[in-house]
Amino acid sequence: MTAAQAPSSPDPHRAAFHASSRPLALLGPDGRFSDANSAFCTLARRDVAALVGTVPDWIAPWRDGAAVLSGPDGNRVEVSLALAPLPDGGILIDLDPWPEARQRAAERAHREMRAIIENTYEFIGLLSPEGHILDANRTAMSFIKSHDFDSLRGHLFADTPWWTHSSEERALLVDAVRRARQGEFVRFETTHRGGDGHLAYIDFSLKPVTDDDGAVIYLVPEGRDITQRKQAESDLLAAKLEAESANRAKSNFLATVSHELRTPLNAVIGFSEALLSDALGPLEPERTRDYLRLIHAAGQHLGALIEDILDVSRVELGHLDLAEDVVAPDEMVASVRRLLESHATDGSIRLKIDLPSSLPRLRADSRRLRQVLLNLVTNAIKFTPAGGTVTIRFNAGPDGVAFHVEDTGIGIPLEHHGKVWQPFFQSDALHARPHDGAGLGLAIVKCFVEALGGQVSLDSAPGQGTCVSVLLPPERVIAAE
């Protein structure tokens, strides 16, 4: 007879007994089953006919209100067991399969948590309190290009492929494990080695896991790849330093250009006032002409400086216009030599010209190209001490026409080679400025040469002089007729 065939009772309590979803059974005063509802029969894997009149010897009380049911097929099920006395001397048995449900729920929660851990972007693992690795998620294994965790299980964390294995790093990890084992949360930035050998910046932490008594039973290492953040910070710092450098260069330029403008302006104002004033008495014609020549020279210097500033501004705005002329290199060199030879002689510097017997003519902006050579030679003379030599050399080849301005001067440190082409930069800006100039000469050279389609290069070292080379492309060369 099944539970559905059990005698029904008009007693509403018995009706509720059979309708309950909880597994319930009744024992008579003799300790034998007198009834059971369908939920109990299902859990016990027995029908009510097989239960009635038998003793519950297959229910073994265990601990903490739990019991183990032994089924007819030998399977065992853990349940919670509650017993309640009845007025007739019998006992109500109330079973609850919560341990089984709890186990299933725990397994489900474990699977869900494992899925979350496996799919997180962070490196997560599990260590013993002594620092031996017990587990690692997919992200951590992918980083070292490995799927074989078994080969790592049980190794000291410091010996695993995530680390560089330097003595400093090993000491850091050993100390981190020691501190975490004592209950401390440890965090620091470090590097991990990827499976392809690259190093990544990692925000690393080691967290202790304790039991109910507060004893550390596991350590959880976590790592977040912060390489992109560190690169962004590095780029930001570089941009900041570059901006600060540019700002200092402009500040130096403003201080320099004010000096450069004031010097010729003072000459113009001073000599013109002398001509207009009677303070010096009547001036002889020759002295008047001297004053006028000085005013004229100062005005030319002032005009050239202003033109340099305007040229830089035009280049930055993209408004530099080039004229196409025919340029004879030997004539250009002769013109520059006439302008600067006396300046070189005054400084006891030899100006040497080294030209081949024949040079092709060029199609270029003659004024701009002459300015390039003039700036280079002026710079070379300025930074060459007495007794030195400045050489102008030209040569032609399949790559075009090149000219070189070489000096035996003080030279330029390697770290400044890229900076000397920047407007307003002066390598001696932090010193007492022993050399005049606004720091625009080489910047203008580079702008003009590149506008002509050419290239400019620098070879220099402190104490070994400087050679600046300009190469104009074959398109600028006029073929001989």
Secondary structure, DSSP 8 states (H G I E B T S, - for coil): --GGGS---S-HHHHHHHH-SS-EEEE-TTSSEEEE-HHHHHHHT--HHHHTT---TTEEE-STTEEEEE-TTS-EEEEEEEEEE-TTS-EEEEEE-HHHHHHHHHHHHHHHHHHHHHHSSSEEEEE-TTSBEEEE-HHHHHHTT---GGGTTTSBGGGSTTS---HHHHHHHHHHHHHHHTT--EEEEEEEE-TTS-EEEEEEEEEEEE-TTS-EEEEEEEEEE-HHHHHHHHHHHHHHHHHHHHHHHHHHHHHHHHHHHHHHHHHHHHHHHHHH-STT-S--HHHHHHHHHHHHHHHHHHHHHHHHHHHHHHHHHT------EEE-HHHHHHHHHHHHHHHHHHTT-EEEEE--S----EEE-HHHHHHHHHHHHHHHHHTS-TT-EEEEEEEEETTEEEEEEEE-S----GGGTTTTTSTT--TTTTTT--S---S-HHHHHHHHHHHTT-EEEEEE-TTS-EEEEEEE-GGGB----
